[in-house]
Amino acid sequence: MPIPDYQTFMLPLLRVLAARGEQSKKELVEALDSEFMLTDGELKELLPSGQQPVCQNRVG
């Protein structure tokens, strides 16, 4: 599965926040990793700038 776009991340992200309360970005990325069954390669995939992983950027 390719990394979901920003809009696809939003509802599951809001559900995690509603259920668990405030979380660190790392905890949120881990929760969404489970939700979308992302591979290690997908979690490490960087933005075109090479400065930040795509998943962290979308969660941020």
DRENPA-3360 file (N, C-alpha, C; in nm, 2 decimals, always signed):
BEGIN
1 = MPIPDYQT = +0.08/-0.12/+0.00/+0.00/+0.00/+0.00/+0.09/+0.12/+0.00 ~ +0.07/+0.22/-0.09/+0.14/+0.34/-0.09/+0.11/+0.42/+0.03 ~ +0.19/+0.52/+0.07/+0.16/+0.60/+0.18/+0.04/+0.69/+0.15 ~ -0.06/+0.68/+0.24/-0.18/+0.76/+0.21/-0.16/+0.91/+0.21 ~ -0.24/+0.98/+0.14/-0.22/+1.13/+0.13/-0.27/+1.19/+0.26 ~ -0.25/+1.32/+0.27/-0.28/+1.40/+0.39/-0.43/+1.38/+0.43 ~ -0.52/+1.39/+0.34/-0.66/+1.38/+0.37/-0.70/+1.24/+0.43 ~ -0.63/+1.14/+0.37/-0.66/+1.00/+0.42/-0.61/+0.98/+0.56;
9 = FMLPLLRV = -0.50/+1.05/+0.59/-0.44/+1.04/+0.73/-0.53/+1.11/+0.83 ~ -0.60/+1.21/+0.80/-0.67/+1.30/+0.89/-0.77/+1.23/+0.98 ~ -0.87/+1.16/+0.93/-0.97/+1.10/+1.01/-0.91/+0.99/+1.11 ~ -0.83/+0.90/+1.07/-0.77/+0.81/+1.16/-0.68/+0.88/+1.27 ~ -0.61/+0.99/+1.23/-0.54/+1.06/+1.33/-0.63/+1.13/+1.43 ~ -0.74/+1.18/+1.39/-0.83/+1.24/+1.48/-0.89/+1.14/+1.57 ~ -0.92/+1.02/+1.52/-0.97/+0.91/+1.60/-0.88/+0.87/+1.71 ~ -0.75/+0.86/+1.68/-0.65/+0.82/+1.78/-0.64/+0.93/+1.88;
17 = LAARGEQS = -0.64/+1.05/+1.84/-0.63/+1.16/+1.94/-0.76/+1.16/+2.03 ~ -0.88/+1.14/+1.97/-1.00/+1.13/+2.05/-1.00/+1.02/+2.15 ~ -0.94/+0.91/+2.11/-0.94/+0.79/+2.20/-0.83/+0.79/+2.31 ~ -0.72/+0.85/+2.27/-0.60/+0.84/+2.36/-0.56/+0.97/+2.42 ~ -0.61/+1.08/+2.37/-0.57/+1.21/+2.42/-0.44/+1.25/+2.35 ~ -0.38/+1.35/+2.41/-0.26/+1.41/+2.36/-0.15/+1.30/+2.34 ~ -0.08/+1.30/+2.23/+0.02/+1.20/+2.20/+0.14/+1.27/+2.14 ~ +0.26/+1.21/+2.15/+0.38/+1.27/+2.08/+0.36/+1.23/+1.93;
25 = KKELVEAL = +0.44/+1.30/+1.84/+0.43/+1.27/+1.70/+0.47/+1.13/+1.68 ~ +0.58/+1.08/+1.75/+0.62/+0.95/+1.73/+0.51/+0.85/+1.76 ~ +0.44/+0.87/+1.87/+0.33/+0.78/+1.91/+0.22/+0.78/+1.80 ~ +0.19/+0.90/+1.75/+0.09/+0.91/+1.65/+0.13/+0.84/+1.52 ~ +0.26/+0.85/+1.48/+0.31/+0.78/+1.36/+0.30/+0.63/+1.38 ~ +0.33/+0.58/+1.50/+0.32/+0.44/+1.53/+0.18/+0.39/+1.52 ~ +0.08/+0.47/+1.57/-0.06/+0.43/+1.57/-0.11/+0.43/+1.43 ~ -0.07/+0.52/+1.34/-0.11/+0.52/+1.20/-0.04/+0.42/+1.12;
33 = DSEFMLTD = +0.08/+0.38/+1.16/+0.15/+0.27/+1.10/+0.07/+0.15/+1.11 ~ +0.02/+0.12/+1.23/-0.07/+0.01/+1.26/-0.20/+0.01/+1.18 ~ -0.26/+0.13/+1.17/-0.38/+0.15/+1.10/-0.37/+0.12/+0.95 ~ -0.26/+0.17/+0.89/-0.24/+0.16/+0.75/-0.15/+0.04/+0.71 ~ -0.09/-0.03/+0.81/+0.00/-0.14/+0.78/+0.12/-0.10/+0.69 ~ +0.18/+0.01/+0.72/+0.29/+0.06/+0.64/+0.42/-0.02/+0.67 ~ +0.50/-0.04/+0.57/+0.62/-0.11/+0.58/+0.73/-0.02/+0.63 ~ +0.84/-0.08/+0.68/+0.96/+0.00/+0.72/+1.01/+0.09/+0.62;
41 = GELKELLP = +1.01/+0.05/+0.49/+1.05/+0.13/+0.38/+0.96/+0.25/+0.36 ~ +0.83/+0.23/+0.38/+0.74/+0.34/+0.36/+0.75/+0.44/+0.48 ~ +0.78/+0.39/+0.60/+0.80/+0.48/+0.71/+0.92/+0.56/+0.70 ~ +1.02/+0.51/+0.63/+1.15/+0.58/+0.61/+1.15/+0.67/+0.49 ~ +1.05/+0.66/+0.40/+1.05/+0.73/+0.28/+1.05/+0.88/+0.31 ~ +1.14/+0.95/+0.24/+1.16/+1.10/+0.26/+1.08/+1.18/+0.16 ~ +1.05/+1.30/+0.21/+0.99/+1.40/+0.12/+1.09/+1.43/+0.00 ~ +1.05/+1.49/-0.11/+1.14/+1.52/-0.21/+1.26/+1.61/-0.17;
49 = SGQQPVCQ = +1.24/+1.69/-0.06/+1.35/+1.77/-0.01/+1.45/+1.69/+0.06 ~ +1.42/+1.56/+0.10/+1.51/+1.48/+0.17/+1.53/+1.51/+0.32 ~ +1.44/+1.60/+0.37/+1.46/+1.66/+0.50/+1.38/+1.59/+0.61 ~ +1.27/+1.52/+0.57/+1.18/+1.47/+0.67/+1.10/+1.35/+0.61 ~ +1.08/+1.24/+0.69/+0.99/+1.13/+0.64/+0.85/+1.18/+0.61 ~ +0.80/+1.12/+0.50/+0.66/+1.16/+0.46/+0.56/+1.14/+0.56 ~ +0.56/+1.03/+0.64/+0.46/+1.00/+0.74/+0.47/+1.10/+0.85 ~ +0.58/+1.14/+0.89/+0.60/+1.24/+1.00/+0.54/+1.37/+0.95;
57 = NRVG = +0.57/+1.41/+0.83/+0.52/+1.53/+0.77/+0.37/+1.53/+0.77 ~ +0.31/+1.42/+0.73/+0.16/+1.42/+0.72/+0.10/+1.42/+0.86 ~ +0.16/+1.36/+0.95/+0.10/+1.36/+1.09/+0.12/+1.50/+1.15 ~ +0.23/+1.57/+1.12/+0.26/+1.70/+1.17/+0.16/+1.80/+1.12;
% end
